[in-house]
């Protein structure tokens, strides 16, 4: 191959990378390393058999049977339930409201914060969720990690980082079979710092089929996976060195319980269906 031809190929490859970056086109799957499962031992396993164990899963920033505005919808933990071995978190319109709030769209966020009697948190390891994503524009589910250190405004994420393993906020986009991942620290005010959402394509239709979304977290970096295959890695902010708890949630874009225009035209109930959440620890740390 001539040097001129190689230069032309390199030039057009660079142009495509720039165009993809500008348009925020998701990265394609299947090019990374597979997760090395043999390095880990299971420390937490939730397969949602029987009733939802509310001694493990409590409301995320909700207490008792109360509803709290969460962007364009309301969260009430009691909308989350189990059925046929799956966790179901619906998003639906309630004409009569719920938990002290009036008419609007309702869903739930639940977590394993150790304030709950049997809550769970862990530092480092591999975290994985197998699920089907809710279908609808500006409606999105998430599997994420959190601790109170996220609110410390001290210029580093080492004391706590919100780790969004995935967020399903791409429905209705040109290429909507994708999820995003992000990192946040230094609170959510003026000092807030975020990595900027990393978008990755999902091979199997994520709104109809089960897929797994995972995170390997160690003292040096975060490594993200879809269906056991690495999508990207980063040490943005300095890696969190504190235990973090698990969160599963669904919400709608908007504010103060009023959904965005795209979300507001959605008229059917959507469901976030979770088959399992499993957490593993490095064998030498068990």
Secondary structure as the mmCIF struct_conf table of DSSP 4:
data_model
#
loop_
_struct_conf.conf_type_id
_struct_conf.id
_struct_conf.beg_label_comp_id
_struct_conf.beg_label_asym_id
_struct_conf.beg_label_seq_id
_struct_conf.end_label_comp_id
_struct_conf.end_label_asym_id
_struct_conf.end_label_seq_id
HELX_RH_AL_P HELX_RH_AL_P1 UNK A 3 UNK A 23
TURN_TY1_P TURN_TY1_P1 UNK A 24 UNK A 24
HELX_LH_PP_P HELX_LH_PP_P1 UNK A 25 UNK A 26
STRN STRN1 UNK A 27 UNK A 27
HELX_LH_PP_P HELX_LH_PP_P2 UNK A 28 UNK A 28
BEND BEND1 UNK A 29 UNK A 30
BEND BEND2 UNK A 32 UNK A 32
HELX_LH_PP_P HELX_LH_PP_P3 UNK A 33 UNK A 33
STRN STRN2 UNK A 34 UNK A 34
HELX_LH_PP_P HELX_LH_PP_P4 UNK A 35 UNK A 35
HELX_RH_3T_P HELX_RH_3T_P1 UNK A 37 UNK A 39
STRN STRN3 UNK A 40 UNK A 46
BEND BEND3 UNK A 50 UNK A 51
TURN_TY1_P TURN_TY1_P2 UNK A 54 UNK A 56
STRN STRN4 UNK A 58 UNK A 59
TURN_TY1_P TURN_TY1_P3 UNK A 60 UNK A 61
BEND BEND4 UNK A 64 UNK A 65
STRN STRN5 UNK A 68 UNK A 70
STRN STRN6 UNK A 71 UNK A 71
TURN_TY1_P TURN_TY1_P4 UNK A 72 UNK A 72
STRN STRN7 UNK A 73 UNK A 75
HELX_RH_3T_P HELX_RH_3T_P2 UNK A 77 UNK A 79
STRN STRN8 UNK A 80 UNK A 83
TURN_TY1_P TURN_TY1_P5 UNK A 84 UNK A 85
STRN STRN9 UNK A 86 UNK A 94
TURN_TY1_P TURN_TY1_P6 UNK A 95 UNK A 96
STRN STRN10 UNK A 98 UNK A 98
TURN_TY1_P TURN_TY1_P7 UNK A 99 UNK A 100
STRN STRN11 UNK A 101 UNK A 101
BEND BEND5 UNK A 103 UNK A 103
STRN STRN12 UNK A 104 UNK A 107
STRN STRN13 UNK A 109 UNK A 111
TURN_TY1_P TURN_TY1_P8 UNK A 114 UNK A 115
BEND BEND6 UNK A 116 UNK A 116
TURN_TY1_P TURN_TY1_P9 UNK A 117 UNK A 118
STRN STRN14 UNK A 121 UNK A 122
BEND BEND7 UNK A 123 UNK A 124
STRN STRN15 UNK A 125 UNK A 132
HELX_LH_PP_P HELX_LH_PP_P5 UNK A 133 UNK A 135
BEND BEND8 UNK A 136 UNK A 136
TURN_TY1_P TURN_TY1_P10 UNK A 137 UNK A 138
STRN STRN16 UNK A 139 UNK A 146
HELX_RH_3T_P HELX_RH_3T_P3 UNK A 148 UNK A 151
BEND BEND9 UNK A 154 UNK A 155
BEND BEND10 UNK A 157 UNK A 157
TURN_TY1_P TURN_TY1_P11 UNK A 158 UNK A 159
STRN STRN17 UNK A 162 UNK A 167
TURN_TY1_P TURN_TY1_P12 UNK A 171 UNK A 172
BEND BEND11 UNK A 173 UNK A 173
TURN_TY1_P TURN_TY1_P13 UNK A 174 UNK A 175
BEND BEND12 UNK A 177 UNK A 177
STRN STRN18 UNK A 178 UNK A 185
BEND BEND13 UNK A 186 UNK A 186
BEND BEND14 UNK A 188 UNK A 189
TURN_TY1_P TURN_TY1_P14 UNK A 190 UNK A 191
STRN STRN19 UNK A 193 UNK A 194
HELX_LH_PP_P HELX_LH_PP_P6 UNK A 197 UNK A 197
STRN STRN20 UNK A 198 UNK A 201
BEND BEND15 UNK A 203 UNK A 204
TURN_TY1_P TURN_TY1_P15 UNK A 206 UNK A 208
BEND BEND16 UNK A 209 UNK A 209
STRN STRN21 UNK A 211 UNK A 217
BEND BEND17 UNK A 219 UNK A 220
STRN STRN22 UNK A 222 UNK A 226
TURN_TY1_P TURN_TY1_P16 UNK A 227 UNK A 228
STRN STRN23 UNK A 229 UNK A 234
TURN_TY1_P TURN_TY1_P17 UNK A 236 UNK A 237
BEND BEND18 UNK A 238 UNK A 238
BEND BEND19 UNK A 242 UNK A 242
STRN STRN24 UNK A 244 UNK A 252
BEND BEND20 UNK A 253 UNK A 253
STRN STRN25 UNK A 254 UNK A 255
TURN_TY1_P TURN_TY1_P18 UNK A 256 UNK A 257
STRN STRN26 UNK A 258 UNK A 259
HELX_RH_AL_P HELX_RH_AL_P2 UNK A 261 UNK A 264
TURN_TY1_P TURN_TY1_P19 UNK A 265 UNK A 265
BEND BEND21 UNK A 268 UNK A 268
STRN STRN27 UNK A 270 UNK A 282
HELX_RH_3T_P HELX_RH_3T_P4 UNK A 283 UNK A 285
#
